[in-house]
Amino acid sequence: MNAHPQQIWTDWQAQQRAARISTADLLAEVGLSAADFPAGVLAAPDFPVSAPPHFRSLIRRGDPGDPLLRQVLARGEEALPQPGRLTDPLEEADYRAAPGLLRKYRSRALMIASGACAIHCRYCFRRHYDYGAAMLTRAGEAEALAAIAADPAIEEVILSGGDPLSLNDARLDGLVTAIAAVPHVGTLRLHSRTLMTIPDRVTPALIRLLTGTRLAVVIVAHSNHANEISADVAAALGRLRAAGVTLLNQSVLLAGVNDDAATIAAHARRIFAAGMLPYYMHLTDPVDGAAHFDVDEGRARLIEAELRGMLPGYLVPRFVREVPGRTAKTPLADLS
Protein backbone atom coordinates (compact mmCIF):
# COMPACT_ATOMS: atom_id res chain seq x y z
CA MET A 1 0.00 0.00 0.00
CA ASN A 2 1.26 3.46 -0.86
CA ALA A 3 1.91 5.56 2.21
CA HIS A 4 2.66 8.98 0.75
CA PRO A 5 1.44 11.88 2.93
CA GLN A 6 -2.17 12.94 2.64
CA GLN A 7 -4.68 14.95 4.56
CA ILE A 8 -6.41 13.05 7.36
CA TRP A 9 -10.10 12.63 6.52
CA THR A 10 -12.88 11.38 8.76
CA ASP A 11 -16.09 12.83 7.31
CA TRP A 12 -17.17 10.62 4.42
CA GLN A 13 -19.21 13.41 2.83
CA ALA A 14 -16.20 15.72 2.89
CA GLN A 15 -14.22 12.98 1.15
CA GLN A 16 -16.94 12.67 -1.46
CA ARG A 17 -16.80 16.43 -2.11
CA ALA A 18 -12.99 16.29 -2.34
CA ALA A 19 -13.05 13.60 -5.03
CA ARG A 20 -13.23 15.93 -8.04
CA ILE A 21 -9.71 16.80 -9.13
CA SER A 22 -7.94 18.11 -12.21
CA THR A 23 -5.62 15.87 -14.19
CA ALA A 24 -2.65 18.09 -13.33
CA ASP A 25 -3.40 17.99 -9.60
CA LEU A 26 -3.97 14.24 -9.65
CA LEU A 27 -0.64 13.67 -11.34
CA ALA A 28 1.17 16.03 -8.98
CA GLU A 29 -0.33 14.23 -5.99
CA VAL A 30 1.10 10.91 -7.15
CA GLY A 31 4.49 12.29 -8.12
CA LEU A 32 3.94 12.52 -11.86
CA SER A 33 3.44 15.13 -14.57
CA ALA A 34 2.30 15.16 -18.18
CA ALA A 35 5.95 14.79 -19.19
CA ASP A 36 5.90 11.24 -17.79
CA PHE A 37 3.49 10.16 -20.54
CA PRO A 38 3.99 10.01 -24.31
CA ALA A 39 2.64 12.97 -26.24
CA GLY A 40 -1.10 12.71 -26.80
CA VAL A 41 -1.75 10.15 -24.09
CA LEU A 42 -3.44 12.65 -21.79
CA ALA A 43 -6.41 14.76 -22.80
CA ALA A 44 -8.98 17.14 -21.39
CA PRO A 45 -11.91 14.87 -20.48
CA ASP A 46 -15.59 15.33 -21.27
CA PHE A 47 -16.21 12.94 -18.34
CA PRO A 48 -14.63 14.73 -15.33
CA VAL A 49 -11.81 13.16 -13.36
CA SER A 50 -12.94 12.13 -9.88
CA ALA A 51 -11.34 9.91 -7.24
CA PRO A 52 -11.64 10.25 -3.45
CA PRO A 53 -8.56 11.01 -1.34
CA HIS A 54 -8.39 7.47 0.06
CA PHE A 55 -8.31 5.89 -3.38
CA ARG A 56 -5.72 8.40 -4.56
CA SER A 57 -3.53 7.56 -1.56
CA LEU A 58 -3.26 3.96 -2.82
CA ILE A 59 -1.82 4.93 -6.21
CA ARG A 60 1.90 4.17 -6.39
CA ARG A 61 3.95 7.33 -6.54
CA GLY A 62 5.93 7.88 -9.71
CA ASP A 63 4.34 5.00 -11.62
CA PRO A 64 2.49 6.09 -14.79
CA GLY A 65 1.34 2.49 -15.31
CA ASP A 66 -0.18 2.02 -11.86
CA PRO A 67 -3.38 -0.06 -12.21
CA LEU A 68 -5.40 2.21 -9.92
CA LEU A 69 -4.26 5.36 -11.71
CA ARG A 70 -5.19 3.83 -15.05
CA GLN A 71 -8.78 3.40 -13.87
CA VAL A 72 -9.31 7.11 -13.10
CA LEU A 73 -6.90 9.07 -15.33
CA ALA A 74 -8.47 10.57 -18.45
CA ARG A 75 -6.55 9.57 -21.57
CA GLY A 76 -6.52 10.69 -25.16
CA GLU A 77 -7.93 7.34 -26.36
CA GLU A 78 -11.29 8.37 -24.92
CA ALA A 79 -11.69 11.05 -27.58
CA LEU A 80 -10.66 8.93 -30.58
CA PRO A 81 -13.35 7.78 -33.05
CA GLN A 82 -14.70 4.47 -31.83
CA PRO A 83 -16.96 2.80 -34.41
CA GLY A 84 -19.66 0.62 -32.92
CA ARG A 85 -19.41 2.21 -29.48
CA LEU A 86 -22.59 3.40 -27.81
CA THR A 87 -23.67 5.93 -25.20
CA ASP A 88 -26.26 3.46 -23.84
CA PRO A 89 -24.49 0.14 -24.46
CA LEU A 90 -26.96 -1.95 -22.44
CA GLU A 91 -30.02 -0.24 -23.97
CA GLU A 92 -31.27 0.61 -20.49
CA ALA A 93 -33.74 3.16 -21.82
CA ASP A 94 -35.78 0.21 -23.08
CA TYR A 95 -36.17 -1.22 -19.57
CA ARG A 96 -37.62 1.79 -17.74
CA ALA A 97 -40.75 0.61 -15.95
CA ALA A 98 -41.33 3.77 -13.88
CA PRO A 99 -39.33 6.86 -12.94
CA GLY A 100 -35.91 5.67 -11.78
CA LEU A 101 -36.89 1.98 -12.09
CA LEU A 102 -35.43 -0.58 -14.51
CA ARG A 103 -36.91 -4.04 -15.09
CA LYS A 104 -34.36 -6.19 -16.89
CA TYR A 105 -35.00 -9.45 -15.04
CA ARG A 106 -38.19 -11.13 -13.88
CA SER A 107 -37.54 -11.41 -10.15
CA ARG A 108 -35.50 -8.24 -9.64
CA ALA A 109 -36.09 -4.54 -10.03
CA LEU A 110 -33.30 -1.97 -10.15
CA MET A 111 -33.58 1.56 -8.84
CA ILE A 112 -31.23 4.25 -10.12
CA ALA A 113 -31.13 5.66 -6.60
CA SER A 114 -28.46 8.30 -7.17
CA GLY A 115 -26.70 9.99 -10.04
CA ALA A 116 -23.65 10.69 -7.90
CA CYS A 117 -20.53 8.57 -7.63
CA ALA A 118 -17.39 9.79 -5.94
CA ILE A 119 -15.13 7.93 -8.35
CA HIS A 120 -15.39 8.25 -12.11
CA CYS A 121 -14.12 4.99 -13.54
CA ARG A 122 -13.04 5.72 -17.10
CA TYR A 123 -14.64 2.47 -18.37
CA CYS A 124 -18.03 3.14 -16.71
CA PHE A 125 -20.92 1.87 -18.84
CA ARG A 126 -23.06 4.76 -17.55
CA ARG A 127 -20.52 7.51 -18.25
CA HIS A 128 -22.98 9.07 -20.73
CA TYR A 129 -26.12 8.28 -18.73
CA ASP A 130 -28.86 10.91 -18.57
CA TYR A 131 -29.39 10.82 -14.81
CA GLY A 132 -31.55 13.93 -14.97
CA ALA A 133 -34.12 12.01 -16.97
CA ALA A 134 -33.70 8.52 -15.53
CA MET A 135 -32.75 8.83 -11.86
CA LEU A 136 -35.17 8.13 -9.05
CA THR A 137 -36.50 11.40 -7.65
CA ARG A 138 -38.70 12.11 -4.68
CA ALA A 139 -41.47 13.09 -7.08
CA GLY A 140 -41.25 9.77 -8.92
CA GLU A 141 -40.58 7.56 -5.93
CA ALA A 142 -44.22 6.74 -5.23
CA GLU A 143 -44.76 5.57 -8.81
CA ALA A 144 -41.63 3.40 -8.73
CA LEU A 145 -42.61 1.81 -5.42
CA ALA A 146 -46.16 1.25 -6.68
CA ALA A 147 -44.77 -0.60 -9.70
CA ILE A 148 -42.76 -2.87 -7.38
CA ALA A 149 -45.76 -3.45 -5.11
CA ALA A 150 -47.96 -4.31 -8.08
CA ASP A 151 -45.76 -7.19 -9.25
CA PRO A 152 -45.42 -10.10 -6.79
CA ALA A 153 -42.72 -11.65 -8.98
CA ILE A 154 -40.26 -9.01 -7.70
CA GLU A 155 -38.39 -10.62 -4.83
CA GLU A 156 -35.32 -8.40 -4.79
CA VAL A 157 -34.75 -4.68 -5.22
CA ILE A 158 -31.34 -3.47 -6.32
CA LEU A 159 -30.16 0.04 -5.50
CA SER A 160 -27.68 1.26 -8.10
CA GLY A 161 -26.58 4.54 -9.61
CA GLY A 162 -24.23 6.36 -9.59
CA ASP A 163 -23.74 4.89 -6.17
CA PRO A 164 -26.52 4.41 -3.61
CA LEU A 165 -24.05 4.91 -0.76
CA SER A 166 -23.54 8.46 -1.99
CA LEU A 167 -27.00 9.17 -0.51
CA ASN A 168 -27.14 10.54 3.01
CA ASP A 169 -28.44 8.24 5.73
CA ALA A 170 -31.85 9.89 5.96
CA ARG A 171 -32.54 9.49 2.24
CA LEU A 172 -31.19 5.94 2.16
CA ASP A 173 -33.17 4.96 5.25
CA GLY A 174 -36.35 6.30 3.70
CA LEU A 175 -35.84 4.18 0.59
CA VAL A 176 -35.01 1.04 2.56
CA THR A 177 -38.06 1.50 4.80
CA ALA A 178 -40.33 2.00 1.80
CA ILE A 179 -38.96 -1.09 0.03
CA ALA A 180 -39.30 -3.20 3.18
CA ALA A 181 -42.99 -2.23 3.32
CA VAL A 182 -43.60 -4.26 0.14
CA PRO A 183 -44.39 -7.76 1.49
CA HIS A 184 -43.14 -9.83 -1.45
CA VAL A 185 -39.68 -8.20 -1.50
CA GLY A 186 -37.28 -10.20 0.64
CA THR A 187 -33.82 -9.00 -0.42
CA LEU A 188 -32.22 -5.60 -0.74
CA ARG A 189 -29.08 -5.41 -2.85
CA LEU A 190 -26.78 -2.40 -3.10
CA HIS A 191 -24.21 -2.04 -5.87
CA SER A 192 -21.43 0.20 -4.61
CA ARG A 193 -17.89 1.33 -5.42
CA THR A 194 -17.87 3.49 -2.27
CA LEU A 195 -16.62 0.68 -0.03
CA MET A 196 -13.35 0.72 -1.98
CA THR A 197 -13.03 4.47 -2.34
CA ILE A 198 -14.43 5.94 0.91
CA PRO A 199 -14.33 3.16 3.52
CA ASP A 200 -15.27 5.71 6.21
CA ARG A 201 -18.77 5.58 4.69
CA VAL A 202 -19.32 2.42 6.76
CA THR A 203 -20.35 4.28 9.90
CA PRO A 204 -22.22 2.94 12.94
CA ALA A 205 -25.28 4.76 11.59
CA LEU A 206 -25.05 2.96 8.26
CA ILE A 207 -24.66 -0.38 10.02
CA ARG A 208 -27.78 0.31 12.10
CA LEU A 209 -29.68 1.27 8.96
CA LEU A 210 -28.75 -1.92 7.12
CA THR A 211 -29.39 -4.22 10.08
CA GLY A 212 -32.59 -2.53 11.18
CA THR A 213 -34.64 -3.84 8.29
CA ARG A 214 -36.43 -7.18 7.86
CA LEU A 215 -34.81 -7.46 4.42
CA ALA A 216 -31.80 -9.66 3.77
CA VAL A 217 -29.07 -7.21 2.76
CA VAL A 218 -26.49 -7.96 0.08
CA ILE A 219 -23.79 -5.52 -0.99
CA VAL A 220 -22.08 -6.12 -4.30
CA ALA A 221 -18.91 -4.09 -4.11
CA HIS A 222 -16.81 -3.17 -7.11
CA SER A 223 -13.07 -3.74 -6.89
CA ASN A 224 -10.72 -4.62 -9.70
CA HIS A 225 -7.28 -4.99 -8.12
CA ALA A 226 -5.76 -6.20 -4.86
CA ASN A 227 -4.13 -2.80 -4.29
CA GLU A 228 -7.60 -1.32 -3.72
CA ILE A 229 -8.06 -3.41 -0.57
CA SER A 230 -6.30 -1.24 1.98
CA ALA A 231 -6.38 -1.90 5.71
CA ASP A 232 -9.17 0.67 6.02
CA VAL A 233 -11.20 -1.01 3.29
CA ALA A 234 -10.70 -4.42 4.91
CA ALA A 235 -11.81 -3.01 8.26
CA ALA A 236 -14.95 -1.50 6.70
CA LEU A 237 -15.79 -4.81 5.04
CA GLY A 238 -15.24 -6.55 8.36
CA ARG A 239 -17.74 -4.26 10.08
CA LEU A 240 -20.36 -5.05 7.47
CA ARG A 241 -19.73 -8.78 7.57
CA ALA A 242 -19.89 -8.81 11.38
CA ALA A 243 -23.29 -7.13 11.11
CA GLY A 244 -24.59 -9.95 8.89
CA VAL A 245 -24.39 -8.24 5.51
CA THR A 246 -23.59 -10.59 2.62
CA LEU A 247 -20.59 -9.26 0.68
CA LEU A 248 -19.89 -10.05 -2.96
CA ASN A 249 -17.54 -8.40 -5.42
CA GLN A 250 -17.85 -7.73 -9.11
CA SER A 251 -14.91 -6.71 -11.26
CA VAL A 252 -14.42 -5.61 -14.84
CA LEU A 253 -11.72 -7.23 -16.96
CA LEU A 254 -9.57 -4.26 -17.97
CA ALA A 255 -6.55 -4.08 -20.25
CA GLY A 256 -3.54 -2.82 -18.33
CA VAL A 257 -5.25 -3.24 -14.96
CA ASN A 258 -6.12 -6.88 -14.28
CA ASP A 259 -5.92 -8.75 -17.59
CA ASP A 260 -3.82 -11.67 -16.39
CA ALA A 261 -4.60 -14.66 -14.20
CA ALA A 262 -1.99 -13.94 -11.53
CA THR A 263 -3.39 -10.45 -10.86
CA ILE A 264 -6.98 -11.71 -10.66
CA ALA A 265 -5.97 -14.61 -8.39
CA ALA A 266 -4.15 -12.26 -6.02
CA HIS A 267 -7.22 -10.03 -5.93
CA ALA A 268 -9.55 -12.96 -5.25
CA ARG A 269 -7.42 -14.11 -2.32
CA ARG A 270 -7.23 -10.57 -0.95
CA ILE A 271 -10.95 -9.90 -1.03
CA PHE A 272 -11.70 -13.33 0.44
CA ALA A 273 -9.34 -12.56 3.33
CA ALA A 274 -11.38 -9.38 3.85
CA GLY A 275 -14.66 -11.34 4.01
CA MET A 276 -15.94 -10.91 0.47
CA LEU A 277 -16.50 -13.51 -2.27
CA PRO A 278 -15.77 -12.99 -5.97
CA TYR A 279 -19.02 -12.82 -7.95
CA TYR A 280 -18.73 -11.58 -11.54
CA MET A 281 -15.88 -10.68 -13.83
CA HIS A 282 -17.54 -8.53 -16.47
CA LEU A 283 -16.21 -8.13 -19.97
CA THR A 284 -16.31 -4.45 -20.86
CA ASP A 285 -19.48 -3.00 -22.31
CA PRO A 286 -19.17 -1.20 -25.68
CA VAL A 287 -19.50 2.27 -24.17
CA ASP A 288 -18.14 5.16 -26.17
CA GLY A 289 -14.80 6.38 -24.82
CA ALA A 290 -13.60 3.16 -23.20
CA ALA A 291 -12.44 0.93 -26.07
CA HIS A 292 -8.83 1.00 -24.84
CA PHE A 293 -9.86 -1.10 -21.83
CA ASP A 294 -11.24 -3.96 -23.92
CA VAL A 295 -9.87 -7.48 -23.55
CA ASP A 296 -10.93 -9.76 -26.41
CA GLU A 297 -13.04 -12.82 -25.68
CA GLY A 298 -10.35 -15.27 -26.72
CA ARG A 299 -7.86 -13.87 -24.23
CA ALA A 300 -10.57 -13.73 -21.55
CA ARG A 301 -11.25 -17.46 -22.07
CA LEU A 302 -7.58 -18.26 -21.61
CA ILE A 303 -7.44 -16.21 -18.41
CA GLU A 304 -10.56 -17.88 -17.02
CA ALA A 305 -9.19 -21.36 -17.80
CA GLU A 306 -5.89 -20.53 -16.13
CA LEU A 307 -7.68 -19.25 -13.04
CA ARG A 308 -9.53 -22.55 -12.66
CA GLY A 309 -6.20 -24.25 -12.27
CA MET A 310 -4.94 -21.70 -9.75
CA LEU A 311 -7.89 -21.20 -7.39
CA PRO A 312 -10.61 -23.20 -5.68
CA GLY A 313 -13.91 -22.87 -7.51
CA TYR A 314 -15.45 -20.54 -4.94
CA LEU A 315 -12.74 -17.95 -5.62
CA VAL A 316 -13.08 -17.94 -9.42
CA PRO A 317 -15.39 -15.12 -10.52
CA ARG A 318 -17.92 -15.91 -13.22
CA PHE A 319 -16.76 -14.38 -16.50
CA VAL A 320 -19.82 -12.81 -18.13
CA ARG A 321 -21.03 -10.21 -20.55
CA GLU A 322 -24.33 -8.37 -20.26
CA VAL A 323 -26.12 -8.62 -23.59
CA PRO A 324 -29.14 -6.35 -24.12
CA GLY A 325 -32.39 -8.27 -24.40
CA ARG A 326 -31.21 -11.43 -22.67
CA THR A 327 -32.90 -12.48 -19.43
CA ALA A 328 -29.64 -13.02 -17.54
CA LYS A 329 -25.96 -12.23 -17.86
CA THR A 330 -24.30 -14.41 -20.48
CA PRO A 331 -21.38 -16.63 -19.38
CA LEU A 332 -18.25 -16.21 -21.43
CA ALA A 333 -18.51 -19.82 -22.59
CA ASP A 334 -21.93 -19.07 -24.16
CA LEU A 335 -20.88 -16.01 -26.14
CA SER A 336 -20.81 -16.60 -29.86
C-alpha positions in Angstrom: 0.0 0.0 0.0 1.3 3.5 -0.9 1.9 5.6 2.2 2.7 9.0 0.7 1.4 11.9 2.9 -2.2 12.9 2.6 -4.7 15.0 4.6 -6.4 13.1 7.4 -10.1 12.6 6.5 -12.9 11.4 8.8 -16.1 12.8 7.3 -17.2 10.6 4.4 -19.2 13.4 2.8 -16.2 15.7 2.9 -14.2 13.0 1.2 -16.9 12.7 -1.5 -16.8 16.4 -2.1 -13.0 16.3 -2.3 -13.1 13.6 -5.0 -13.2 15.9 -8.0 -9.7 16.8 -9.1 -7.9 18.1 -12.2 -5.6 15.9 -14.2 -2.7 18.1 -13.3 -3.4 18.0 -9.6 -4.0 14.2 -9.7 -0.6 13.7 -11.3 1.2 16.0 -9.0 -0.3 14.2 -6.0 1.1 10.9 -7.2 4.5 12.3 -8.1 3.9 12.5 -11.9 3.4 15.1 -14.6 2.3 15.2 -18.2 6.0 14.8 -19.2 5.9 11.2 -17.8 3.5 10.2 -20.5 4.0 10.0 -24.3 2.6 13.0 -26.2 -1.1 12.7 -26.8 -1.8 10.1 -24.1 -3.4 12.7 -21.8 -6.4 14.8 -22.8 -9.0 17.1 -21.4 -11.9 14.9 -20.5 -15.6 15.3 -21.3 -16.2 12.9 -18.3 -14.6 14.7 -15.3 -11.8 13.2 -13.4 -12.9 12.1 -9.9 -11.3 9.9 -7.2 -11.6 10.3 -3.4 -8.6 11.0 -1.3 -8.4 7.5 0.1 -8.3 5.9 -3.4 -5.7 8.4 -4.6 -3.5 7.6 -1.6 -3.3 4.0 -2.8 -1.8 4.9 -6.2 1.9 4.2 -6.4 3.9 7.3 -6.5 5.9 7.9 -9.7 4.3 5.0 -11.6 2.5 6.1 -14.8 1.3 2.5 -15.3 -0.2 2.0 -11.9 -3.4 -0.1 -12.2 -5.4 2.2 -9.9 -4.3 5.4 -11.7 -5.2 3.8 -15.1 -8.8 3.4 -13.9 -9.3 7.1 -13.1 -6.9 9.1 -15.3 -8.5 10.6 -18.4 -6.6 9.6 -21.6 -6.5 10.7 -25.2 -7.9 7.3 -26.4 -11.3 8.4 -24.9 -11.7 11.1 -27.6 -10.7 8.9 -30.6 -13.3 7.8 -33.0 -14.7 4.5 -31.8 -17.0 2.8 -34.4 -19.7 0.6 -32.9 -19.4 2.2 -29.5 -22.6 3.4 -27.8 -23.7 5.9 -25.2 -26.3 3.5 -23.8 -24.5 0.1 -24.5 -27.0 -1.9 -22.4 -30.0 -0.2 -24.0 -31.3 0.6 -20.5 -33.7 3.2 -21.8 -35.8 0.2 -23.1 -36.2 -1.2 -19.6 -37.6 1.8 -17.7 -40.8 0.6 -16.0 -41.3 3.8 -13.9 -39.3 6.9 -12.9 -35.9 5.7 -11.8 -36.9 2.0 -12.1 -35.4 -0.6 -14.5 -36.9 -4.0 -15.1 -34.4 -6.2 -16.9 -35.0 -9.4 -15.0 -38.2 -11.1 -13.9 -37.5 -11.4 -10.2 -35.5 -8.2 -9.6 -36.1 -4.5 -10.0 -33.3 -2.0 -10.1 -33.6 1.6 -8.8 -31.2 4.3 -10.1 -31.1 5.7 -6.6 -28.5 8.3 -7.2 -26.7 10.0 -10.0 -23.6 10.7 -7.9 -20.5 8.6 -7.6 -17.4 9.8 -5.9 -15.1 7.9 -8.4 -15.4 8.3 -12.1 -14.1 5.0 -13.5 -13.0 5.7 -17.1 -14.6 2.5 -18.4 -18.0 3.1 -16.7 -20.9 1.9 -18.8 -23.1 4.8 -17.5 -20.5 7.5 -18.2 -23.0 9.1 -20.7 -26.1 8.3 -18.7 -28.9 10.9 -18.6 -29.4 10.8 -14.8 -31.5 13.9 -15.0 -34.1 12.0 -17.0 -33.7 8.5 -15.5 -32.7 8.8 -11.9 -35.2 8.1 -9.0 -36.5 11.4 -7.7 -38.7 12.1 -4.7 -41.5 13.1 -7.1 -41.2 9.8 -8.9 -40.6 7.6 -5.9 -44.2 6.7 -5.2 -44.8 5.6 -8.8 -41.6 3.4 -8.7 -42.6 1.8 -5.4 -46.2 1.2 -6.7 -44.8 -0.6 -9.7 -42.8 -2.9 -7.4 -45.8 -3.4 -5.1 -48.0 -4.3 -8.1 -45.8 -7.2 -9.3 -45.4 -10.1 -6.8 -42.7 -11.6 -9.0 -40.3 -9.0 -7.7 -38.4 -10.6 -4.8 -35.3 -8.4 -4.8 -34.8 -4.7 -5.2 -31.3 -3.5 -6.3 -30.2 0.0 -5.5 -27.7 1.3 -8.1 -26.6 4.5 -9.6 -24.2 6.4 -9.6 -23.7 4.9 -6.2 -26.5 4.4 -3.6 -24.1 4.9 -0.8 -23.5 8.5 -2.0 -27.0 9.2 -0.5 -27.1 10.5 3.0 -28.4 8.2 5.7 -31.9 9.9 6.0 -32.5 9.5 2.2 -31.2 5.9 2.2 -33.2 5.0 5.3 -36.4 6.3 3.7 -35.8 4.2 0.6 -35.0 1.0 2.6 -38.1 1.5 4.8 -40.3 2.0 1.8 -39.0 -1.1 0.0 -39.3 -3.2 3.2 -43.0 -2.2 3.3 -43.6 -4.3 0.1 -44.4 -7.8 1.5 -43.1 -9.8 -1.4 -39.7 -8.2 -1.5 -37.3 -10.2 0.6 -33.8 -9.0 -0.4 -32.2 -5.6 -0.7 -29.1 -5.4 -2.8 -26.8 -2.4 -3.1 -24.2 -2.0 -5.9 -21.4 0.2 -4.6 -17.9 1.3 -5.4 -17.9 3.5 -2.3 -16.6 0.7 0.0 -13.4 0.7 -2.0 -13.0 4.5 -2.3 -14.4 5.9 0.9 -14.3 3.2 3.5 -15.3 5.7 6.2 -18.8 5.6 4.7 -19.3 2.4 6.8 -20.3 4.3 9.9 -22.2 2.9 12.9 -25.3 4.8 11.6 -25.1 3.0 8.3 -24.7 -0.4 10.0 -27.8 0.3 12.1 -29.7 1.3 9.0 -28.8 -1.9 7.1 -29.4 -4.2 10.1 -32.6 -2.5 11.2 -34.6 -3.8 8.3 -36.4 -7.2 7.9 -34.8 -7.5 4.4 -31.8 -9.7 3.8 -29.1 -7.2 2.8 -26.5 -8.0 0.1 -23.8 -5.5 -1.0 -22.1 -6.1 -4.3 -18.9 -4.1 -4.1 -16.8 -3.2 -7.1 -13.1 -3.7 -6.9 -10.7 -4.6 -9.7 -7.3 -5.0 -8.1 -5.8 -6.2 -4.9 -4.1 -2.8 -4.3 -7.6 -1.3 -3.7 -8.1 -3.4 -0.6 -6.3 -1.2 2.0 -6.4 -1.9 5.7 -9.2 0.7 6.0 -11.2 -1.0 3.3 -10.7 -4.4 4.9 -11.8 -3.0 8.3 -14.9 -1.5 6.7 -15.8 -4.8 5.0 -15.2 -6.6 8.4 -17.7 -4.3 10.1 -20.4 -5.1 7.5 -19.7 -8.8 7.6 -19.9 -8.8 11.4 -23.3 -7.1 11.1 -24.6 -9.9 8.9 -24.4 -8.2 5.5 -23.6 -10.6 2.6 -20.6 -9.3 0.7 -19.9 -10.1 -3.0 -17.5 -8.4 -5.4 -17.9 -7.7 -9.1 -14.9 -6.7 -11.3 -14.4 -5.6 -14.8 -11.7 -7.2 -17.0 -9.6 -4.3 -18.0 -6.5 -4.1 -20.2 -3.5 -2.8 -18.3 -5.3 -3.2 -15.0 -6.1 -6.9 -14.3 -5.9 -8.8 -17.6 -3.8 -11.7 -16.4 -4.6 -14.7 -14.2 -2.0 -13.9 -11.5 -3.4 -10.5 -10.9 -7.0 -11.7 -10.7 -6.0 -14.6 -8.4 -4.1 -12.3 -6.0 -7.2 -10.0 -5.9 -9.6 -13.0 -5.3 -7.4 -14.1 -2.3 -7.2 -10.6 -0.9 -11.0 -9.9 -1.0 -11.7 -13.3 0.4 -9.3 -12.6 3.3 -11.4 -9.4 3.9 -14.7 -11.3 4.0 -15.9 -10.9 0.5 -16.5 -13.5 -2.3 -15.8 -13.0 -6.0 -19.0 -12.8 -7.9 -18.7 -11.6 -11.5 -15.9 -10.7 -13.8 -17.5 -8.5 -16.5 -16.2 -8.1 -20.0 -16.3 -4.4 -20.9 -19.5 -3.0 -22.3 -19.2 -1.2 -25.7 -19.5 2.3 -24.2 -18.1 5.2 -26.2 -14.8 6.4 -24.8 -13.6 3.2 -23.2 -12.4 0.9 -26.1 -8.8 1.0 -24.8 -9.9 -1.1 -21.8 -11.2 -4.0 -23.9 -9.9 -7.5 -23.6 -10.9 -9.8 -26.4 -13.0 -12.8 -25.7 -10.3 -15.3 -26.7 -7.9 -13.9 -24.2 -10.6 -13.7 -21.6 -11.3 -17.5 -22.1 -7.6 -18.3 -21.6 -7.4 -16.2 -18.4 -10.6 -17.9 -17.0 -9.2 -21.4 -17.8 -5.9 -20.5 -16.1 -7.7 -19.3 -13.0 -9.5 -22.5 -12.7 -6.2 -24.2 -12.3 -4.9 -21.7 -9.7 -7.9 -21.2 -7.4 -10.6 -23.2 -5.7 -13.9 -22.9 -7.5 -15.4 -20.5 -4.9 -12.7 -18.0 -5.6 -13.1 -17.9 -9.4 -15.4 -15.1 -10.5 -17.9 -15.9 -13.2 -16.8 -14.4 -16.5 -19.8 -12.8 -18.1 -21.0 -10.2 -20.5 -24.3 -8.4 -20.3 -26.1 -8.6 -23.6 -29.1 -6.3 -24.1 -32.4 -8.3 -24.4 -31.2 -11.4 -22.7 -32.9 -12.5 -19.4 -29.6 -13.0 -17.5 -26.0 -12.2 -17.9 -24.3 -14.4 -20.5 -21.4 -16.6 -19.4 -18.3 -16.2 -21.4 -18.5 -19.8 -22.6 -21.9 -19.1 -24.2 -20.9 -16.0 -26.1 -20.8 -16.6 -29.9 
